[in-house]
Amino acid sequence: MKKISMLCSMLLLVILAACGDIDEKNTREVKSNRDVASESQDTAQEEVEEKEKPIGTRSNPLPFGDTITVKENIYDDSFNSYASLVEITILETIRGEEAWTIIQNENQFNDPADEGFEYALVKVKGFLKESETEDDSLYFSSMNFNFVSNEGEVYDWASAVIPNELSKELFNGGTAEGYIVNQVKIGDDFKVSYDSSEGSPVFFLVQ
């Protein structure tokens, strides 16, 4: 009987330790653009839901304008890996006729959006706030992002020449700011996701 009791206790400790690892992986630092007064009005139920659904997931995207810290890996020429932290913020979203006017003015050979679709320009800011290396850089660009429909489909990329496209090498302490672009269904409540070395994509509300 004592042996069975000890085995049960050990099994419980293993399960609790595993759960702790999952929580640690899903924890991301978030800076809200809301004031303290509005935050104090959050209910206990909302706090519970946020714990159950880590922020930055598809089911609980980062609110527009908030900043999230994402784990990244930087590799040198010998493929040595250096842990880094990147702050990412969605600054602006332009879509529809306004977006098409900007795109058309940038390059007259850009194609108009397909039937039933519209262009969306999303302005992104990235800040490499911490890195284990001072000598190697992180390439932070539109290629790191996807546009995801409200129904959960990742949009195929539609090429267009745009002003200030997001594309920059960042060393420790560096900042990048620029636009990413794609065609989305007219009126779609789409989100953008960032593919990080952390494994799971980070999802952002765009408005």
N, C-alpha and C positions, 0 to 999 in steps of 0.2 A: 504493500500500500504506500509506504514511504517513497519507494522508487517511482511509482506512478505519479505521486504528488510532485516530486522533484522534476520529472519530465514535463509535466503540465506547466510548472512555473518557468522552466527554461524556454518552452515553446512560446509562452506569453511574452517573455522578454524579447525574443527574436522578432515576433510580430510587431511589437511596439517600436523596436529599433528600425525596422523596415519602414514603418509609417513615418518615423521622424525623418528618414532620408527623403521620402517623397515630398514632405512638406518643405524641406530645405531647398529642393530643386525647384519648387514652384514659387518660392518667395522671390519677389522682385521689388526693388526699391522704387517707389512712385512719389513724384512731387505733383500735388494738385494745384491747379490755377484758381481754385475756389478759395474764398476767404475762410478764416477760422470759424466765423459765426455760422456759416452755412454748414460746415462740417459738424458742428456741435448739435445740429438738428437731426443728424442721421439716427435712425432707430436702431435698437439692439438687434432686430430681425435682419436689417440690412447688413450689419456687421457680421452676423452669422453667415449670411449668404456669400459675402465676400471671402470669408475664410474657406467656405466649401468650394467656391469657384475662384481660383487664383486670378488676379487681375492680369490682363494682357492675353487671356485666352479667347478663343472665338465666342464662347458663351458669355464671357465677361470682358469685352474689349476695353482698352484704355480710353477714358473720356477724351474728347477733342481738346487739345491745348495742354493736357497734362504731360508730364515728362516721366519716362520710365528708364531705369538703368538695366542694361542687358549685358550678360556675360559674353565675351568674345575671346577668340584665340588668335594671336598674331604669330605667323610662322616666318622664320628666317630662311636663308638660302639652303641651309642644311636640314630644313624641316623641323627644327626645334620649335616647340610651342611655348608661347608666353601668354599668361592669363591677363585679360584686359576688361575694362568696364566702359561701356558706351552709353551715354544719355541720348535718348531719341525723343523728339517732339514733333507732332504735326502742327504746322503753323497756319496753313491756309488751304482752302479748296475752291477751285474755280471750275465750273462745268458748263456744258451747253453752248449757247451762242457766244457767250463771253470768252470761253476757253477756245472755241474755234477761231474767233477773231484774232486772238493772241497768236495762235499757231499758224494761221494763214499769213499774218503779217511778218512772222519770223522767216517763213520760207514759202514762196508762192507755189512750189511744187508739192507741198504736203497734200495728201488726199483728204477729202472730207470724210466724216464719220460714215460708217455703213448704215443702211436703212434700219431704223429702230434703235440705233446707238447714238451716243454723244461722247465727245471728248471730256476727260476730267484731268485737270492739273492739280496735283497735290504738292504743297511745299513742305519740305522736311528739313529738320535741323538735327545734326549729330555732333556730339562732343565726346572725344576720347579723354575721359577724365582721369583714368588710371590705367597704367600698363606696367608690366614687369620689365619691359624693354624700352630703352630710349633710342635704339638704333634701327628698329624695324617698324614699318608702317602698316596701317589697316586701310584697305581700299573700301571706301564707303560710297556706294553709288546706287543708282536706280535698279541695278541688277539684283540688289539684295531684297527688293520689294516685289510683292504681288498684289494685284487687285482681285478681291474675292467678292462675288455677288452675294446678295442677301440669302439666296437659295443654297449657297455653299460651293459654287463653282468658281474655280480659278480662271480668270479671263486670259485668253491668249493675248500675247503682246501685239499691239498695233504700233508700228514704227512711225515716228513723226519727229521732225526737227523742231526743238523748242528752245526758248531762251532760258539761260541759267539752269541747264539740266544738272541734276545731282550727280557729281562724279569728282571725287577728290581723295587723295592719299592723306591719311591723318597719322601724324606722330603723336606721342603722348602730350596731351594738352591742346591738341588741334581741334578746330571746329569747321564743319562743312554745312552749307545751307544751299538748297536748290530744289528744283521741281522734278517730280516723276510724272509720267503721263501714260494714259491708256484710254481705250474706248470701253464704255460701259453701257448697259442697257439704259435707255432714257428713263429717268426717275428712279433708278435702282438705288436702294439704300445700301450701297456697297461699303466694304471695309478694305483697308490695306493691311498686309501682313509683312513682317520682317523676318527673314530667315537668318537665324543666328547660330553660332557654334554651340550654343547651349542645348540645341536639339529641337525643342518645340518652337514653332513660329510665334511671334508676338503680334497680336492683332490690335488695330487702332480704329476708333471711330473717326470719320473725316469731317464731321460737322456736329 
